[in-house]
């Protein structure tokens, strides 16, 4: 299932991680499991990021905003 429009934030950093958020269409949220997505699951949504990104948090108020991080 490929989202129609996906927004990728610019990366932002702390001492240990690089972060970014990805906004997917709200209509896609209905098919998401109620858990963190592994790489094959978020790639199946059509998301394109380099290797090493992990979906690390569910933002319950806005489930269409996926939060990712990557070790520096």
C-alpha positions in Angstrom: 0.0 0.0 0.0 1.7 3.2 -1.2 0.7 6.5 0.3 -0.4 9.2 -2.1 1.6 11.9 -0.4 4.3 11.6 2.2 6.1 14.5 3.9 9.6 13.9 5.3 10.9 16.4 7.8 14.5 17.6 7.7 16.6 15.6 10.1 17.3 17.1 13.5 19.9 15.9 16.0 20.9 15.3 19.6 24.3 14.0 20.8 23.3 10.3 20.2 20.6 10.3 17.5 19.4 11.8 14.3 15.6 12.2 14.2 13.0 12.9 11.6 9.2 12.7 11.4 7.3 11.4 8.5 3.7 12.4 7.8 1.5 9.9 5.9 -2.0 10.4 4.6 -4.6 10.1 7.4 -6.4 7.5 5.4 -3.4 5.1 5.7 -3.6 5.2 9.5 -6.6 2.8 9.6 -4.4 0.0 8.2 -1.5 0.5 10.7 -1.0 -2.0 13.5 -1.1 -0.6 17.1 2.6 -1.1 17.5 5.9 0.2 16.4 6.7 -0.7 12.8 9.7 -2.7 11.8 11.6 -1.7 8.7 9.9 -4.1 6.4 6.5 -2.8 7.6 7.2 0.9 7.1 8.9 0.2 3.7 5.7 -1.7 2.7 3.9 1.6 3.3 6.1 3.1 0.6 8.4 5.0 2.9 11.9 5.6 1.5 14.7 6.3 3.9 18.3 5.0 4.2 19.1 1.9 6.2 19.3 2.3 10.0 16.1 4.3 10.7 13.8 2.9 13.4 10.2 3.8 14.2 10.7 4.5 17.9 7.5 6.2 19.1 3.8 6.2 18.5 2.4 9.7 18.7 -1.2 8.8 19.7 -2.9 12.2 19.1 -1.7 12.1 15.5 -1.0 8.6 14.4 -0.3 9.8 10.8 2.9 11.3 12.1 5.5 8.6 12.4 8.6 9.3 14.5 11.9 7.9 13.4 15.5 7.9 14.8 18.9 6.7 13.7 22.1 6.2 15.8 24.8 8.6 14.9 
